[in-house]
């Protein structure tokens, strides 16, 4: 029995260095870190999800977004049409513009200028385009928001100065009264001029301008000639031209 125990102890002593080296070189198992919950502030909001491509949330974000400020825009449509009967086209265009609340500003043989509400601009241009062959068509937009705001500010300032000048009459002498009246007269002229410019700018932003030009040529008289080919003489030229 003692011999067996001594043999086991001898084998253990010889094998211990090898077991120790294997334990040192074995890769250590590292525990995976626990998944942390995102902080409330780090969670994507509805707007962020909409940006990331969620169609439903994108619509909700667009509805919740504040509407953009309305801009005062002047619209001018230019069209060149080749027509056969310009008088009829002009008459129909003027009647349609008046029915929509507009009016003509220039009517000549080759030109037609109309002022129509901006909502009726597309219909007016489409009617003119359908009357013949469109050679040119364009639309110009001019933002008059800043111009209108500046005119309104200047008008308000000059009116306030005019009201202050009126309060000086009570404590002024004759010479001062004359100078105040001259200043007030000059202010009234400036106020009327600014008011006129403001009216034109606001009217230009409310209505649309249509500038139509017509090109046409009269049909030449047909001269009939006798052809040496009898089959050509049997053709109905008038019917052919009407169908063509």
Secondary structure, 3 states (H helix, E strand, C coil): CHHHHHHHHHHHHHHHHHHHHHHHHCCCCCCCCCCCCCCHHHCCCHHHHHHHCCHHHHHHHHHHCCCCCCCCEEEEEEEEEECCCHHHHHHHHHHHHHHCCCEEEEECCCEEEEEEEHHHHHHHHHHHHHCCEEEEEEEEEEECHHHHHHHHHHHHHHHHHHHHHHCCHHHCCHHHHHHHHHHHHHHHHHHHHHHHHHHHHHHHHHEEEEEEEEECCCCCCCCCCCCCCHHHHCCCHHHHHHHC
